[in-house]
Amino acid sequence: MKMNEGNKKKLNRKAIVAAAAAVIVLAAIVLAMNYMENRPTGAAEGEESRELVNIGGFDCYKKQNVETYLLLGVDSVEGADTTETDSDSSIQCDTVILLVIDRADNTYATLHLDRDAMAVIDIPDEDGNKLGENNMQLALAYAYGDGKEESCELAETAVSRMLHDQRIDGYAALRMDSIGVINNLVGGVDVTVPDSFADGSGLVKGQRVHLTDKQAEAFVRGRKSVGDGSNENRMRRQQAYLDALYPQLINKIESSSSFVNDAVSRLDKYMVTDMTNSDFSRIAKAVSSNEKLKDIDIKYTRTINKSTGYAEVVYDQDSLDEAVIRLFYDPVEEWYFEDTE
């Protein structure tokens, strides 16, 4: 049976949404994915009409043309059985990336948050009603939900609260076991192996490797058996993979009209998002037109909790405040950014 034109258009829209969301979350490469060029922003002329707030002792004006999105890489506790689709407390958000788009300046920035960062997390009951709060690892926010929308919303609330209650306009979460699929879609990527792998993956420190699908998953997901076992090293490897993946993906999109449809058929089941079709429709234009700002690093201390044995990251409040100001505010004092360079 031939597919009519209406069904073809619906399939194409679905393909664009699912494929774009999946690649964005893992790769963070279409980092302006929800740049809605024609949406009213309500921006006011003149600083006197802008919201004035105090962040870390500094008076700042709230930026009016900023959109913020939460990108989650969802993984499971090592050794846990996560084959069930129902809520599973072993499922955590191991990769947490905040994408901030300034539409007035045509720029975007990414803020990588450590999965071990201590955050105030809402604890819901079985019906989703809030029972209370607890200070724990950010990655656990996802575990207290249903493994789907509720989990994403709990992570969204925790991240917003950490950043002085910044509004987050949308979320997209991708299961990390899709990495091999994405790697296969672009034909693999080239990386220099920065750590020693002890898992039999064939990845040797210092070697330049064209990653197989299995190696790509090990490269991005490996932690305890890789290098010093720290999450910092894993985050650096993830960024290296994203940087290598970006040109490969763009090349595929530009050279193959069937790439998106192929991607959706293989990635759709891995992704949860609250984005609409229109949110994803301007991805290609945003990627090509927006300038990426320098990544923001937040100072922190990492310790091991003696009672639990788990790592705990505590962000330096002054450093965290500076990151928030850079992303979301214009300081009243013009010297602020010069002083914090």
N, C-alpha and C positions, 0 to 999 in steps of 0.2 A: 504494500500500500504506500502510495506517495504521501509525503507530509505536505499539508497545505501551508500557504505563506504565513498565516497567523501563528500556527504551531512552530514554524521555523523561527519566527521572531521571538516567541516566548522562550524557546530553547536557547537562542543566542543570548537573550538577556540573562537567563539563569546561568549560562556558561560564564558570562562576564563577571557576574556577582561572585559566584563561588570560587572561580579560579583566581580572581583578583584578591579576594579576601584571604584565601589560603596562602598565596605567595607573599602577601604583605605581612601577615603575622609572623611567619617563619623568617622571611628574608628581610623584612623591614626596608624594602627597596622601592616600594611605591609609596613613599612616606608622606605624600600629599594626597592620599587616596580619597579623602572626603572634602577636598577643596571645592566648594560650591560657588562657582564664579559669580553667579547672578543672585545669590541669596541675600536679602537685606540684612545688614548687620546692626543697624541702629546706632552706628557710630556718631558721636556728637562732635561738633566743631568747638575748639577752644578747651584748654585744660581745665578751666573753671567749672565746666559741666561734666567732667569725668569723675569717676569714683576715686576718692582719696582714701588710702588705707595705710596702715603702718605694718611693715614686715621686718621683723628683727631689729626694730628701733629706727627704721628708715621710712620716711614718708614717700609713698609711691602712688602714681596714677595707674589704675587698671587699664590694660590695653583693651581696645574695643573690637579688634579684628582678628582674634585668635580662636582657632579651633583645636580641640584636644581629643586625642583618641588613645585608647588603651589596647595594646597588642600583647596577647598572652601566648606563650608556648606551653602547652599542657603536657605534663609527663606524669609518670607513676613512680611510687616508691620502688626501689630495686627489689626484685623478687616477688612483688605483689601480683596477684591475679587480677587483671583489670579487663577481663573479657566481657563482663556484664555491662549492660548499658545503663543500669540504674545507678543511683548515687553510690559512690565508693570513696571512703575517706582517704584511700591511698593515693587518689589522683590529686596532684598539686600543680600550681602554675610555677614552673621552674624558670621560665623566661618571662620577664616583665619589662616591656618597653613602652614608654609614653611618647607619642608623636604629637608635636606641637607645631601648628601651621600658622604663621603670621601672614594673613592675606594682604595686609596693607603694604608690607615690605617684600612680598613674594619670596619669603624664606620659610624654611622649616628646620626643626631641631629634634633630636631624639634624646631621651633621658632613659638610660638603662638602670633599672632598680634591682638591687641584689635580692634574690629569692629568700635569703636569710635575714633580710632587714627586719628589725622589730617594728611591728605596726599594731595599731589598735584595730581589732577585727570584731565585727558583729557576729554574735552567736545566735542562730535562729533555732526555733523549734521545728517539729515535723511539718507544721503548716506554713513555715516560712516567716512566722512572726518573731520579732527580735526578743530574745531572752535576756541578753546582756552583752558585755564586751569583754575582750581579753587581749592582753599584749603578748603577741607571739610572732613567729616567722610569717612574713608576707605570703610565702608560698602556700601556707595553710588556709588562707582565706578561701581559696577555691574548694578545698576539701570539705568545708562545712556546708556546701550547697548540694545541688542535685546533679552536679557534673555537667550541667548545661547552662541555661540562662541565669538561674539563681546563683550558681558559682561565679559566673562572670560579674554579676552585679555586686556580690560580696567583695570580690577583688577590686572592683571599680570604687566602691565606697572606701575601702582601706587605703587605696592609693590617693584618692581625693583628700581624705582626712590628713594624710601624711604631708600633703602639699598645701596646707592652709585652706582646705576645703575648696580647691579649684574645681570648676565644673568640667566634667568629662563628657564629650558629645557622643561617644559611641565606643563600642568594644568589638574586638574580633579575637577569637581564640582558636588555635590550631593544635591538634595533637602532634606531638613531636615524633611519633612513629611514621609520620608522612614524609620525613626528610629524605628517605631513600627514593620515594616516588618523585619528589620535586627534583632531586639530583638527576634522576633518570630522564625527566622531561626536558632538561636543558643539555643532556649529554655529558654530565659531569663537570666539575670545576677543578682548577689547578690551585693548590695551596702549598705553602711551606709548613711542614709539621713543626710546631713550636714546643711540643712536650713529648716525653717518653710514654708510649702506650704499652701496657702490660697485659693486653687482652687478646693477643693473637691476631690483631687486625692488620698487621703488616705495615703499620705506620711507624716510621723511625724518625726520631728527632733530627731536624736539620735537613731532611730530604724534601725535594720538590716533587709532589705527587698529583697525578690526575685521579681524583677520588672516584672509586666505584661507589655504587649505591650503598653497599654495606659499610664501606669505609666512611662515607659522608655521615651516616647515622652515628658511627662511633666517634667521629671527629667533633660533632656538634653536641652529642648527648653525654659522652663519657666524662666522668668526674673522679670517682673514688679510686679507680685503677689507672688514672692518667696523671703524670707529673706529680705535683705535690698534693693532688686530690682536692684542691681548693676550687670554690665556685668562681673566684676571680679569674683563674686560668681558663675555665670553661667559657666564661663570658667573653674573654679575649678571642678564643677560638671561634666562637659563634660570630663575632664581628668580622673576623678574617674570612669566614665562609660567606657571610652576607656580601662583603666587598667583592669577592670573586664571583658570586652568583649574579650580581646586578647586571654586568654587561652581557652575560650569557642569556639572561632572561629577555632583556631588551632586544637582543639580536633575534631570538626566537619569535617574539611578538611581531617584529617588523618583517621577518622573512617568511613567515608561515601563517596563512589565513586560517588554518585549521588548529593552530596551537591552543587557543583558548578553549575550543570545544573539547579537544583532547584532554586538556588539563582538568576541566570540570568533571569529566566522567571518572577521573581517578582521584580527585581531591575533595569532592563535595562532601563525602561522608566524614571527613576529618575535622570539619570546621563548624563553629558556632558563632553567630554574630547578630547584632541588632541593627545592622546597616540595611538600607534600602537599595534598590536598583539604581536610583539616581545618585546615591552617595558614591557609587563606584564608577559611574559613567565617564567621569573626567580624569580617570587615573593617568592615562598616558600623557595628557596635556599637563597635568600637575607635575609629573615626574620630570618632564622636559623643561618646564618653565621656572620652577622654584629652585632657589639656591639653598644648599644644605649648609647650616651653620656648624661651627666646631662643636664636637661632642662635649657635654658638660660632665665633669667628674666631681663627685661629692666625697669629701673626706669622711672617714669612718674608722671605727675600731671593731675588730672581730675577736670574739672570745668563744670558748667552749663552755657551755653550761655543764657544770660538774654533775648535777643531778639527772640531766637528760642525756648528756653526751652529744648534744646537737650544737652546731655553730650558731652564734647570734651576732648580727651586725647592727651596730648602733651608729647612725649617721650623726656627724658633727652638726649641731643645730645652726651655727653661723654659716657653714658651708651649704647646708640644705636651704636656708633662707636665701642665700645668694643665687642658687639655682632657680628658685621660685621667682625671684625678682627678674632674673635674666629672661625667663620664659614668658612671664605673664604681666610684667609691670614696667613702667617707665619711672625711674627714680626722679623725685623732685630736684634733688641735687645733681647737677650734671656731671660732677666729678666722680660719682659712685663707681661706674664701671672702670674708669681709669685707675682708681684706688684699689680695685679688686683684681686687676689683671695679674 
